[in-house]
Amino acid sequence: MARYVDIHPDNPQERLLQQVVDALRHDDALIAYPTDSGYALGSRIGNREGRDRILRIRGLDERHHFTLVCKDFSQLGQLVHVDNAAFRAIRASTPGPYTFILPATPEVPRRLLHPKKRTVGVRIPDHTVVHALLDLLGEPLLSSTLILPGETEPRTLGWDVKEELDHVVDIVLDAGETPAEPTTVIDWSDGAPEVVRFGAGDVSRFVA
């Protein structure tokens, strides 16, 4: 049964978040947590089972592009190769509801990369609870939007997530209702931006 953690959306309780961080670090926990674009599933990058659990819950195959959720651009820059054009666009768009697919650096384990492209998604959410969690954790989260099989939009309510996933995740963080629209996904792996999913983020800066 998943632990339910009620977090204040604007002033998240550090004591409660530290308990979540401890579970991520020491118990290889898989969490469901709120973002600026719906709920997401998350685990530590070093949690080998976390990746497989996310794939099972979402009904995805090995070609799924995972996302590394970062607290700032400095952390993001350690994980992916970013050219000047991408650098400017990402800096102008984040924090916000965007995911960027880019070539990964050696810092990212191979098991987390797209099997053919050697790319990974990265993003910096605009969400107080996520930033507080990442500050305490001190590393990015391996993450995937919580869109369940047969559905097209992410879950938006913590109690609903717990009811649906009570026996397959370890912790549900609830900070109130989230926006329902998933991130806009920009594939920049070939040197030019391609919008591969239209979502909450404005795409005008990425299209000709």
N, C-alpha and C positions, 0 to 999 in steps of 0.2 A: 504494500500500500504506500502510495506516495505521501511524502510530508508536504503539508500545505503551509506556505509562509506568506502572511499578509504584510506587505511592505507599503509604507507611505510613498506616494508617487513623487512628491516634491522634496521630502526630507527623509530619505530611506534610512532606516535604523541600522547603524553600523554593526551592532551586536548580532542582529539577525543575518545580515549579509555575510558577516564573518563565519557564521555557522554554515552557510551555503558554500563559501569558499573552502572551508575545512572539508566538507563532504566531497567537493570537486577534487581536492588535492589528495585526500587520504582514503576515500572510499570509492574513487572512480565513478562518482555520481553522474547520472544523466539528468539534466534539469530542463523544465519547460519555463520559459521566462518571457516577459513582455518587452517589445521593442516599439520603435516608431512606425512599424509597418506590420502589426500583428504579432502573435506569439511565435517563438522559435524554440527549437531543441538545441541544447548546448552541452558540451563536455570539454574537458581539457584536451589539448592537442595530443598529449602523451597517453591518453586513455585509448588503448587499442580497441577495446570492446565498444567504446562510445560510438565510433563510426558505424560499426555493424548494426548497433541497436537503432541508430537513426535511420539507416537504410531499411530495416525491417518495419519500423513504425510507419514510415512514409511509403513503403512499397516501391522502392526505387532500386535501380540496378547499379552496377559498378561505374557506369559512365556519368553518374550524377556529379555535378560541380558543387563541391562543398564550399562554404564560406568561412573565412577567418574573421571574426568580429574583433575589431581593434579599438583601443581607447583614443588613439591620436594618429596623426600622420607619420610621426617618427616610428611608431611601432609597425604601422602598415608598410613603411619603406624597407623594413628588414625582411619582409616576407615575399615581396614581389619586385620585379624589375619594372621601373616606371620611367618612360622617356619624358622629354620636356613638355610635349603637348599633353600627355596624360597627366603629368604632374600638375599643370596649371588647371586642368579641368576638374581633377579630383579635389584639389585644394578649394576650388570655387564651389564645389557641390557638397562638401562634407563639413560637419556632421549633417546627415540627412538620409533619406530613404533610397539610397543607391547601392548597388553591388557592382563591383568592377572585376571582370575576369582578366587576369594578367599572367604572364610567365612567372613561375615561382622561383625563388632563390633556394639555395641548398638548406636554408633554415627550415623549410617545410618538408616533413616526412613524405617519402614517395607514395605511401599508401593513401595519402590525402589528395593526391593530384589526379587530374583527369588522365586516364590510362594512356591516351595517345598524345594529347596536346601538352602535357606536363604543365598545366595551368591550374590556378586556384582562384576562387572568388575572395574578395576582401571588401570590408565595409566598415564605416564609422557611424553608428546610429546616433540620432539626436534624441536621447532618452536618458533622463537623470538616473534612473535605477541601474541601467546597463553601465553607465560610466562609473558609478560608485562601485558596482560589482567588479568591473575590470581593474579599477584602481587597487582594490584589495587583492585581487587575484595576481596581478603583476604580469599577466601574459594574455594573449588573445584566446578567445573561445572558438573551438570548432563548432560550427553552427549550420542549421538548415531551417528555413521557414517551416512552420508547423501547418502544412497543407496535407491533410490526410487523403488516402486513396479514395478516388471518386469525387473529391471536392476540388474547387477552383480558387478558394480564398482561404487565408489563414484564420485560425481560431483567434478570437479577440477577448475572451473572458476567462479569467483564471479558474473560476469554479467549474466552468464548462470543460476546460482542459483536464482538470482533476477527475471529473466524472468520466470522461472519455478514456483517459490514459492512466488511470489510477494504478494499474498493475504493471505498466511498462516503463514508467519514468520513476525517478527517485524523489524528486522535489518539484513542486509547482510554486513559482513565485507569482504572487498576485499583487499588482499595483493599480488595479482598476482597468477599465476597458481600454483597449488599444484601437488605433485606426485599423480598418479592415483591408486596406489595399496593400499588397506586397511591394517589395522594392522594385524599382526600375533596374534592370540588369543590362550593363554595358560590357560587351566583349571587346577588349582593347589588345588582345593577344597578338594580332597581326599588324600592329602599328597604326591602325585607324579605328575609330569607335564604330561599333555596330550594336544597335539596340536589339537585344534578343528577348527581352520581356518588357512590355510597357506596364508600368506600375505607378506608384505614388509620386515619383520624382519627375520633374519637368525635363523633357528630352530635347528642348530646343537648342541647347548648346552642343548637342551630340549629332545632330542631323544637318545635312547640307541644305 
